[in-house]
Amino acid sequence: MTVLRIETYDGEILADFRSESSEQAIDSSTAHLMSKMLESVATSGTASRLRWRYGLYGYPIAGKTGTSQNHADGWFIGYTPKLVTGVWVGR
C-alpha cells in the first residue's frame, strides 16, 4: 500500500505524494537483505522482548530501536507485512 496523501478529518490536504513518474528506489535483493537484518533486531537483538513478552513467536516483525544521549529518549520503528509503526518515549 502506498500513502498517496495525508489529510485532516475535515478533508484539508496536508501533503500530496502523487507523482507522474516513479522509479525503483532499491533493488529487490538489497531490500531482502535489509529486511533480514531488521528482522534480527526483533528476533535476537534489542527488540527481542517483543517476541517473548507479548507472545509474538512466528510473526514476521522487523524494526530498529534507538536511544538519545544518556537514554533520555527511546524509540522503535517497526513493521510487519500489514503494519508500520513508530513509538517514542522520553522527556
N, C-alpha and C positions, 0 to 999 in steps of 0.2 A: 504494500500500500504506500502510496506517495502522498505527502502533505502538499496540497495544491495552494491552499490559502489558510490564513488564520483570521477569524472574525469574532467580534463581540457577540454577546447574547442578542443584542438589538440588530445585528446584521452589518455593523460597520466593519469594513475590511481593514485589518491592521497590517497584513502582509499578503502579497500575491506572488507565488513562486512559479506560476505557469510560464513556460518558455516555448518559443517556436522550434528551437533546436535542442537536441540532447546528445550527450556523449557519455561513454562509459568512463566512470571515474577510476575504477580499479579492475584489474583482470581477475577472473574467477579463481585462479589458483592462489593469488595473493590474498583474496578475500577469504578463501577457505582456511589458509594458514593463520590469518589474523583471528578468525573465529575460534579455531582450535586453541590458540594462545589465550584468548579471553575466556574460553570455557574452563581452562585450567585454573583461573582465578577463583571460580566458583566450585571447582572440584577439590583442589588441594592447596589453594592459596588463601589470600586474605579475606575472601568472601565465602570460604568453605562452610562457615557456620550456617549459611542459608540451607544447606543440604540437611545437616543433622538436626538443627534447631527446629526447622519447620517441616521436616519430612519430605523434602523435595528430591528424593532419590529417583533417578531415572528420567528426570525432566531436563531438557536441553536449556541450560542457563549459561550466559556468558556476561562478562562485565569487567569493570575496573573500579578499584577503590582508591582513595587518596586522602591525605590529610594536609593541613597547613602547618606552618611552624608551630612548635610547642603543642601540637594536637588541639589547637583551638577550634578547628573546623574539621569535619569529616564528611566524605561524600561517597556515593556509589552510583555509578551509571551502569545499568544492566539491561539485558534484552533476552527474550525468548523468541521463538518463531512468530508469536502473535502479540507481543507486548514490548514496548521500550519505556524505560522509566529512569528517573534520576531522583536521588534523595540526598539532601544536605542537612546536616545538623551542626550547630555551632553557636558562637556568640559574636 
